[in-house]
Amino acid sequence: MRTQVGIVGAGPAGLLLSHLLHLEGIESVVLEERSRAEIESTIRAGVLEQGTVDLLSEVGVGERMKREGSVHRGINLRFGGETHRIDLYELTAGKAITLYAQHEVIKDLVAARLAAGGALLFEVSDVRVDDVETRAPRIRFRHEGRDREIACDFVGGCDGGHGVCRSYIPATGRTEYQHVYPFGWFGILAQAPRATEELIYTRHDRGFALISTRTPQLQRLYFQCDPRDDEERWSDERIWEEFRARLSGPDGFRVAEGPIVQKGIVAMRSVVVDPMRHGRLFLAGDAAHIVPPTGAKGMNLAVADVRVLSRALAAYYASGNTDLLDRYSDTCLRRVWLAERFSRWMTAMTHRDETSDAFLSRLQLAELEYVTTSRAAAVSLAENYVGLPMPV
């Protein structure tokens, strides 16, 4: 099999890269270890920055997002039993976020690629990437019981933090910056009415809590936990007791409760791979960087990466110029590190750290008070949350 760009991974990064290349007249093949049903049903976060929303709309895959997504013009910080609203829309001159789950974005991108006759191969295994230091990289894999190979000009490594592509950048030629947080998130999906119209980030002495939404009948909630805990130890009643404890306050706020249909623990870590390129292999999305979910940056960084990469590849195929390809890693990493900084700051401001003393706990409250009373501080939070400008 021959194509111009071989793409490993059918998450948002790989699928959007394939779609953007198609719009430029560039052929690609996307390989994915999971089935189509699995990638379209695995529920993940879905806070889309303004720039992500604009790009998806611009390239023709935003119609359902506009119809079914929920536009939020603000977020809430809750501490001391009181809720304080950050008006994103006013503070950023008209920008907002949209809640639209990642698996819904994937559905839209799969549908777009199939409608355009795109090559998507699901349930592949034993993926290997060879000869990326030459002009003729190859991707070898098994599909439907047969060994197969794709010859291509470039490889897009979009297979996530546990994929194989990152390992093809030699250890001697890359630096992996990592930070593991001493806590995780216990997440649930609950069949319950909305308790809030906008996200609530809660700081409490028992630990962080987040109230999000999915649909009017299905809500996504999290609380800070020990990442080594076992979700089976938590009954529904115990989970709701924990949310009540962390969200209670003199204002009388109560979370809406209902049957819990999914629960699980997510470990929290930060990873940045530098460089994001080796020869003709280009990493994008979680294959290159991971952020804690507090800042809601993961999928948005993936979108920014492939926007840069698709434009660089388009310039190469139009003129043979490699300048944008050569700058790809540096261009993306500038924004990646800014997102890592913001996510770390949001996490530190809202999470309980077992190693902190009373002094640091009071500083944490002072930081929250400053952010919610200083316009300058609120602007900084808002412009980062709705998304810094896309790299060019």
Secondary structure, 3 states (H helix, E strand, C coil): CECCEEEECCCHHHHHHHHHHHHCCCCEEEECCCCHHHHCCCCCCCEECHHHHHHHHHCCCCHHHHHHCEEECCEEEEECCEEEEECHHHHCCCCCEEECCHHHHHHHHHHHHHHCCCEEECCCEEEEEECCCCCCCEEEEEECCEEEEEECCEEEECCCCCCCHHHHCCHHHCEEEEEEEEEEEEEEEEECCCCCCCCEEECCCCCCEEECCCECCEEEEEEEECCCCCHHHCCHHHHHHHHHHHHCCCCCCCCCCCCEEEEEEEEEEEEEEECCEECCEEECHHHCEECCHHHCCHHHHHHHHHHHHHHHHHHHHHHCCCHHHHHHHHHHHHHHHHHHHHHHHHHHHHCCCCCCCHHHHHHHHHHHHHHHHCHHHHHHHHHHHHCCCCCC
